[in-house]
Every structure is written in structure tokens, then in C-alpha cells.
Amino acid sequence: MGAWGVGPFDNDTAGDMLAKFKAPIKRALKSKDDYDYYEARVAAQILTLSHGTDILGGPGLTDVVKLLVMMRSDKDWVSGWKSPRKMANALDYEIAHVIDVMRLCRGCKQSGALKESRAIVEAMEPWNVPRSSTMKRVKRKK
């Protein structure tokens, strides 16, 4: 049985493409290796954009929330950025955006995915964003 409609995501080819974007997220959640974060973060954004756009409702976003919360909770990874606070704020925004997308989705409300995702975010341990652990160039006085 195929999915065919007039929308850009309303066909089997688009469904197959979106299914491939789930793989990097699953891999990052399993391995918890920050090397996998970069590809998974991009995949998370694509899945979020496509949620609710096809006749079947689009991909589920609970794993996207889990991934972003895991990344935000990884103190070593966040503090490794030149501007850790900027990265932490970006991840906070992305998490809030995914929750907003789910809040507008009737299927997410009915299936309990929204409630589950909110619980994941609420369980995230708050922590102060550290200063960057990268070396900074210091200007010498002449």
C-alpha cells in the first residue's frame, strides 16, 4: 500500500527518505558518542520540519527530543565549543521548537508522544553552562 497525495511528502519516495533520517538519530542515542551528534542534529531538524506534512502525519519526534536533550546534557560536548552558552541556547531553542511542533499536532497529543516528550525535557538536569574549554588567544600588551 502506497502513500500518494498532492503534498511534497505524500509519497513513498519521501517516506523512504525520511525513514533514512531516523538512522543517525538512533545511532547517536545508542552510542552516545559525540561524533554522531553532528549528523543526528541535522537529521533531527529535517524530521522536525517534515512532521505533520504528509497524509500519514510525518515522522515521530520523541527520539528527536531525546537526542537534543542528550546533547544539551552532555557537559563535555557543550563546553568544548568556543561559545558554550551560545550552543546551549541553540539546543534549548531547538528543544522548545520540537515541543511546539508536537503541541500543534493532534496525533502527538492523542498518542501520548507530547506528554512523553515534555516529561523527557522536564527530567533534564539543569546545569550552569561552563566557560569554553578551548584555548583562547590572549593579546599581549606592547
N, C-alpha and C positions, 0 to 999 in steps of 0.2 A: 504494500500500500504506500503510495507516494503522497507527498505534501505539495500541492500546487495551488497557488493563489496569485494575486496580482502584485503583492509586495516583493521587495528585493530579497527577503529572507524566506519567502513562501515556496521554497522548492527543495528537493532532495540535495542538490549540489550545495546550496547554502547550509543546509543542516549538517552535511558531512564536513564542511569547512569549520563550522562552529564546534563540532564534536572534537576536531583536532586541537582546538584551542584549550580544551579541558586537560589534555595530557600534561603540558608544562605545569599547570596548577597542581594536579595530583602528584607529579614528581616532586615538586617543591615541598608540598605538605608531607610527603613520605620521608624524603631525605633530610629535610630541614637544613640543607646546605645553602648558604647564602649565594653560592654560584648560580643556583637555579632561580633566584629571586627576580633577576632582570627580565628573563623571558616570560616568567609567570606573571609578572606585574603587567606587562604589555597584553598578554592573553586575558588577564582579568579585566582590563579596560575594554577590550573588544567584546568580551562576553557581556559586560555591563551595558555597552552601547546597543547590543543586539537583543537584550532582554525585552520581551513583550512585543517584539516587532513582527513576529510571524504568526501564522494561524494556529500554531501549537503552543504559543506563549513564550518561546525562546528558552535559552538555557537557564538552569537553576543557578542562583547566586550564593548559596550558602557556603560553598567551597571558596568562592571569591572573598567573602567576608573572613573566613578562617585564614586564608592566605595573607590578606592585608593586616589582620590583627597579629598574626605570627611575625610578619616583617616589622611591624611597629613595636612589638615586644622584644625584638632582637637588639638588645642594647649595644652589643659589639658592632653589629652591622650599621645601625643608625649613627653611632658615634664615629664610625670610620669615614663619614662624609665630611667634606670641607666645612659644610654648614649643617650640622646635625639637626638644629632646630628647624631649618627650612625643610629638611627631609621628613622630620616627624610631623610637621604641619601639613605637608603634602599628603602623607599617608592618612592623617586624621581627616583631611578633606575627602580623600578617596573612599574611606570607610563610610563617612557620612553620606556621600553621594550614592553609594550602593544601597545603603539603608533607605534613602529617599526613593530610589527607583523601586525597591521592593515594597515600600509603603504605598506606592501608587498602583501596584499590581494586585488585582483581585485574587489571582491564583496563589500568590505568595501569602496573602492573608488567610485564605481558606486552607491551604496545605500546612500551615504552621511554620513555613520557612522564615517568614518575617519575625515571628516570635523567637524562633531558634537563633536567628542571626543577631537579634537585639541582645539575647542572653549571652552570646559569644562576646559581643562588644562590651557589655557590662562587666563580664568576668575578666576583661583585660586589666592587668595590673597597671595602675598609673605610676609613672616614674618621671622624675625630672630629666629632661634631655641634657646629656652631658655636653661639655665643650668638645670640640673636634679633637680626635686623637691623631690627626695628620699634622705633620710638621708645617709650621708657618715661617715664612721668611721674615726676618727681623731687619729693619733698616738701621744701619749704624749712623751714629752722629758723626759729622765731619769736624 
